[in-house]
Amino acid sequence: MIQIRPVSDLRNKFPEIEMLVNEGQPVYLTKNGYGAMVVLSLEEYASLVDNVEMKLDEADKMAETKEERLSHEDVFRNVRGAIHGK
């Protein structure tokens, strides 16, 4: 079940939120009824960003060895093509 809590719960009910986060559930915090932030465990956060960091490192190494540079339009066209199977 999605956990949506007011940001005040972070201060007032920290142990409860910590338990949910440690179980692998993200907790969505709201401020004045609007989404403000998401609380994740360090492990969940790392699983989201580690692959991106690795790919960025690979791209940096590749850029050092090649002269070719792509415009942002070309990059996004290639990504969209990969996502949509074109």
C-alpha positions as CSV (number, residue, x, y, z in Angstrom):
1,M,0.0,0.0,0.0
2,I,1.3,3.5,-0.9
3,Q,2.3,5.4,2.2
4,I,1.4,9.1,2.0
5,R,2.0,11.1,5.1
6,P,2.1,14.8,6.1
7,V,5.7,16.0,6.5
8,S,5.0,16.6,10.2
9,D,4.9,12.8,10.6
10,L,8.6,12.7,9.9
11,R,9.2,14.6,13.2
12,N,6.3,13.3,15.2
13,K,6.2,9.6,14.1
14,F,9.8,9.0,13.0
15,P,10.0,5.4,14.3
16,E,6.9,4.4,12.3
17,I,8.2,6.0,9.1
18,E,11.7,4.5,9.7
19,M,10.1,1.0,10.1
20,L,8.2,1.4,6.8
21,V,11.3,2.6,4.9
22,N,13.4,-0.2,6.3
23,E,10.8,-2.6,5.0
24,G,11.5,-1.3,1.6
25,Q,8.5,0.9,1.2
26,P,8.9,4.5,0.1
27,V,7.0,7.1,2.2
28,Y,5.6,10.0,0.3
29,L,5.5,13.2,2.4
30,T,3.1,16.1,1.7
31,K,3.2,19.7,2.8
32,N,-0.1,21.6,2.8
33,G,-1.7,18.8,0.8
34,Y,0.9,18.8,-2.0
35,G,3.7,16.3,-2.6
36,A,6.9,17.5,-1.0
37,M,9.4,14.6,-0.9
38,V,9.9,10.9,-0.8
39,V,11.8,9.1,1.9
40,L,13.7,5.9,0.9
41,S,16.1,3.6,2.6
42,L,19.8,4.1,1.6
43,E,19.6,0.6,-0.1
44,E,16.5,1.6,-2.2
45,Y,18.1,4.9,-3.2
46,A,21.4,3.2,-4.1
47,S,19.5,0.6,-6.3
48,L,17.9,3.5,-8.2
49,V,21.1,5.5,-8.8
50,D,23.9,3.0,-9.0
51,N,23.1,1.9,-12.5
52,V,22.8,5.5,-13.7
53,E,26.2,6.4,-12.1
54,M,27.8,3.4,-13.7
55,K,26.4,4.3,-17.1
56,L,27.6,7.9,-16.8
57,D,31.1,6.7,-15.9
58,E,31.0,4.4,-19.0
59,A,29.9,7.4,-21.1
60,D,32.7,9.5,-19.7
61,K,35.3,6.9,-20.6
62,M,33.9,6.5,-24.1
63,A,33.9,10.3,-24.6
64,E,37.7,10.3,-23.8
65,T,38.4,7.9,-26.6
66,K,36.1,9.2,-29.4
67,E,35.8,12.5,-31.2
68,E,32.1,12.1,-32.1
69,R,29.7,14.3,-30.1
70,L,25.9,14.0,-30.3
71,S,23.4,16.8,-29.9
72,H,20.8,16.5,-27.2
73,E,18.2,16.0,-30.0
74,D,20.2,13.0,-31.3
75,V,20.6,11.5,-27.8
76,F,16.9,11.7,-27.0
77,R,15.9,10.4,-30.4
78,N,18.2,7.4,-29.8
79,V,16.8,6.8,-26.3
80,R,13.2,7.1,-27.5
81,G,14.0,4.6,-30.3
82,A,15.5,2.2,-27.8
83,I,12.5,2.5,-25.5
84,H,9.9,2.1,-28.3
85,G,11.9,-0.6,-30.1
86,K,12.6,1.4,-33.3
